Every structure is written in structure tokens, then in C-alpha cells.
Amino acid sequence: MNLRIISLGALAVHPLWNEPGPVRTGHATVSLIREGKRTILVDPGLPDAVLAARLRERSGLSPSDVTHVFLTSFSRDCWRGIRLFEKATWWIHEAEREAVGVPLVGVLHKAVADGDDDIKQHIEKEIAVLRTCQPAPDHLAQGVDLFPLPGVTPGLCGLLLAGPRSTTLICGDAVPTIEHLEKGMVLDSAADVTRARESFGEALEIADYLVLGRDNLVPNPVRRPF
């Protein structure tokens, strides 16, 4: 199995950097897993052109080489560039798919009733992406398993990668940045802060290395493998 970070993510506003409001476009850390015949891209949150360039720079691959896409959550920061991978199978945790779908339909119905065409078109695009996403299987490839981390969003789900000597967890926004990791903090915007804190703790219990949702691949400070 091969894991490669394609692009480091960023929060629109980093609460631990004393930023008063959004100062950048938020986007998730993009990871690439290659195992057997499967090439899985995780959280393609960059704009299309940037994502295609980063993929080529970091892996030598083109979008057509990606066989599967996995979203840790349905935040737009995680799927902004997903249309690049029309030939791939798109996966998301079933709990996240169900939690997001009903509210989106409700917003769409309200936009139609209000005659708000801008919101209607925006939500229709989101629904189209969600409909294309299939519920992810428990096992995505040899040694690549779902690891639910609910809280920041109701169905947020990471991926646990089992190597011969260590385990790595792709965390999504359950553990967003190195500062959050060091301070033991979750995002204030979490849908359920209590569950988010529980998931944060489970992430630290399970893996030797962590791919942070808006940061780099780092050793787990609680479970150092050396």
C-alpha cells in the first residue's frame, strides 16, 4: 500500500491563529491511496485546475487514473474538485449521506417556494453530487477500512490504513490541524461537540500516524511508534 499527501488543506479561518474572520478559501487535505488495482483519492477539495496540477506534481497521475474517490464528509471543502473524476466511483459514509440528504431536499423545497433561483441552482448541484456518491463499503481495499468519527458532521468518517509496522488514520475534520491536535481541541462549528470530542479521543487511541483534515501527516503524540 502507498499513501501520499497530494495537497495540504487549510481552514477558512483558523480559530487558534487569532484570526477575526475568514481570510482564505477553506479546503481539505487531499490524500492518495494506491493498493492493488485501486487508486483512491480522498477529499478532492481544491478547484479543478489546481487539483489536477497537484495530482500530477505529487503522483504523476492524471484524473483518469483515479478509480475511486472517498469523502470524509460532505463539506464542500472536501468535494469541490470531484467533477474531475467522473470515471471514478464516488464513496461517502452512509451515515453522512443520509444525514445530509434530507436537509438539502428541505432547503431545495424552500428555495423553490420562495422563488430563489440562485439558491435553487446551488442546492441542485450539491444534490447531484450527493446522489452520485455511493455508500462506502466497510473495506475499501486491502488494509483500508472505514473508521467512523462522527461529531463535526453527523456521519464524518475517516479511513484506517493498516501497514506491516504501523497504522495511519486519515482523520478528516475530526482532527483538523496540528494546533488542534496539540491542544486536544475540536472545531467549534461541530454539529455535536460531545461526539466530536469522543471521536477525537478514538483517533488518538487507534493510530500511530494521523493525516489531519487541514494539515499534514504527523506522528500521533500519544502513540509514538518509536
Secondary structure, 3 states (H helix, E strand, C coil): CEEEEEECCECCCCHHHCCCCCCCCCECCEEEEEECCEEEEECCCCCHHHHHHHHHHHHCCCHHHCCEEEECCCCHHHHCCHHHHCCCEEEECHHHHHHHHHHHHHHHHHHHHHCCHHHHHHHHHHHHHHHHCEECCCEEECCEEEEECCCCCCCCEEEEEECCCCEEEEEECCCCCHHHHHHCCCCCCCCCHHHHHHHHHHHHHHCCEEEECCCCEEECCCCCCC
